[in-house]
Amino acid sequence: MTLLKQLDHVVVAVRELDEAANAWEHNLGLKAEHAPQPAASGVRLASLPAGNAFVQLAQPLTADHPLAAFMDERGEGMFSLSIEVDDIEATVAELRGCGVQVSDSEAGMLEGTRIARISRQSAHGVEIHLLERR
């Protein structure tokens, strides 16, 4: 099987970014750092370094954003986790060969990235993003 390199980050959907960042720092000692705000993404982001990975707090800016729909259904909490891969196309093909439901790869929100999504049905209710950094 294609090697999944490492956990890259976990996305946590929040209703109010500054309040959430303060709570994570106060409760867990994880201090928010500047996070790039991808153009036209419809979210505000804060990154909280945690060892070799990070927690990304994400606040939707519109009521019709997928994060807002997620929170309407499930409340604030873990939205997805991202696992870094070396070759996204090979990983997608290999996973599909194993019967995993995975999307085609596409440009990620951040420059120089490509992502593919493993369906929640294939991962016990967790959305997993495969992430290739170039």
N, C-alpha and C positions, 0 to 999 in steps of 0.2 A: 504494500500500500504506500502511496505517496506520503512522504513525511510532512506532517503538520508541524511547522517550526516551533511555534510558541503562542501562548495567549498574548494578544496585543492589547486589547482593552475591553472593558465592559461598559455598555451604555445604560445609564439609569435615567428614565423619564421623570422629569420634575415639573411642577407647576410654576415655581418661582425660583430661578437660578441662584440669585444672591442669597436668599434664605437657605436654600439647600446647601450651597457651598459653605456657608457659615456653620450649619449644623454638622456637616461632615468633618470640618476642622475641629469644632468644639468637642464632638462626641468621639471621633476616631483619630484625630491628629493629622488628617490628610489635608494639606493646604492646597487650595486651588491655584493653578498657574494659568498664565495666558493660554488660551486655545484659539487657533485660527477660526474665524467665523466664515465658513464657506459661503460665497456669494449665492444668492437665490436658494439657499437651503431651507429657509424658513425656520431656523433654530438658532438659539443662543447656546454656546457651549462653554464649559469649564472643565479643565483636565486636572485630575488629582493623582499625582504619581504614587504608585504603590509597587515598589520593587521594580521588576523588569517590565511591568505592564502599567496600565493606568485605568482609573475609573473616569468616565466621561459623563458629566451631568449634562442633560440636554433638555432645554425648555422650548416647546413649540411656540412660534410667534403668531400662529393663526389657529382658529378652531377647526379647520378642515385638514390640518396636518396629520399624517399617520400617527405621530406621537400623541397628539391630542385624542384621537380616536382610541388608541391603546389605553390611555389613562381613563377615558370615559368608561371603558369596559372593565379594566382591571385595577385602576388606581395607579398611583406613582409606584415606581419600582423598576426592576431589571427589564430592560427592553430587548437587549441583544448582547451577545458576546462575539468578539472578533478574534479569529485565529489567523496568524500570519502564515502564508505559504510561499514557496519559492516560485512555483509555476502554476498560476491559477487555472489555465486551460487544461493542463494535464490532471490537476486535482479534480476539477469538475468532471472530466471524462471518466476518471477512475471511480469517483463516488457514484456516478450514474450507473457505471458497470456493476456496482454492488447493490443497485436498487434504491439509492438515496435520491430523494426529490431535491434537486438543486437547480437554481436559475442559471441562465447564461451569465457570463461575466459582463460587467459594464464599468464605465468610469466611476470611481468613487467620488465622494464629496470633496476630499482633499486632493490637491494637485499631486500627480505622480502615483495615484493609487488605482487599483482595479478591485472590484468586489464581486462576489457571487453569494447568493443567499441559500442556505439549507433551510428547508421548510420546517416549521414548528412540528409538523406531523412526523418528520423523520428524526426529531431530536427531543422527544418527550416534552413538547410544549415550549422549548427554548428556540428562539431564532438565532441561528449562528451565521455570521458573516465570515466568509473566507476573504482574506485581504492580502493582496500582492502590492508591495511597495517597490517602485522603480527608481 
